[in-house]
């Protein structure tokens, strides 16, 4: 069956999408918004994205990978934004397995080994 | 089938073990294999990785009779210190809510406790710790396998995962850090119907009316927080409370718990447990016999929690195959002061050690220092003297050094002086909580400048208070120095 990717932007869209896939393993990568040239304001996200994408083929069958743009830099810096408050995100990029305490934050996302471990191990 | 190493490739070195000649591999898969991924094992493995050693950690949890299991991190993280302290905190918060009305907080609803909400939060936190350890190991290039390790020959272990697949690994050195598991009573119904601390912290239903069997700190801490959460709790004690601890302090703890709603049945042991009604929780009937005569009693409870002791996991890991001596009666492993067993390349740390304290920080310290001695040329040995500890009963107890009984035994009653005092925490005054329960005492050695050799405090935040005094005791604190230290006011510790 393989895995599929869904791209979303903003908190409400993320939550709606995650809920619609309830019952399947859901992995999510949260990054800062991209400009007209496709470059994110978040330099760590720029580094992490290709590394994460390279490991996507390891996702278990039936998984959903949600690629979520969180918003612009000002929104992200606000300590009360919904991602921080409700999903308890502390930084971007964050790669997580939805509904579990398993996540990788910031430089941890640069390590292919760790990304692979998140995708493949229980 | 078991895949053995290609012995024809290794020159045939042999080793005498128990009179049997067995081949020894000439080169090893790993520099170090750690059996057990708990406090001691993980500390040792992470330290060894710092010195660029090739390290493997094997961790495996055999499910409890009730089916409970958990992730990487050992007893402390999963079924010990961490969930215990969080649930103790939940109980303290309940008390604080009661106190808060006297401080002016107004709420009209009755305050109730939801076991599932608490347990889910605690388990979620534990899950993040399990994950954190796996990330740390992977990041430091330590190989981790969720598999049961046992010795099969010199320098060789067999690792069996939960699917039953076996693999063989060899290493130059081994550290055994397999820890302990709760003991059962050996009476009808114990494994079928009773739970232990291994089950309690992830119990998927509120335990309800609970009988706690035992008088260890595990028993009293669990009984304490269960009562604090509003449950009907009874503790069945065979003889004394907190064996090994200062008995005057132990009795004060018991008295406090009794006055605050915990029932005690003294000098009885259960002889059978039967199921009256199935359910989550169900109803169990416990029959107990007096230790002082023939009297029998019966009682019905929703949950029976056994906390009568813990046994080392050393009997089924093939120690006989490599000649490691264990204490046949207790299962503990005797080691020298460098944590080495009688087999030079096999070491051990943590709760399984004979005559050493069963505490997380001790295991961590021993594991780290051992590895530094092995791979970094260090010489420091683990100092097991004056290790502070805290019992998180409803009235917390912190201690460092000798109990009064042990000090009298060692130095003679005429050579020690005990200074003591009750105190009334300021925070307890307004809500009219007990004014004569908190208590502190120090035991001094008269012949050695009145050096403080024992420190005991019973009161809120005992652990926080004790930690600093432990450092002072390590520096050789005397009564005079203590007297000349100006107190911080208003805090409990100033007493």
Interface residues (C-beta under 8 A of the other chain):
Chain A: X100 X101 X102 X103 X104 X108 X111 X113 X114 X117 X121
Chain B: X124 X125 X127 X128 X130 X131 X134 X135 X138 X139
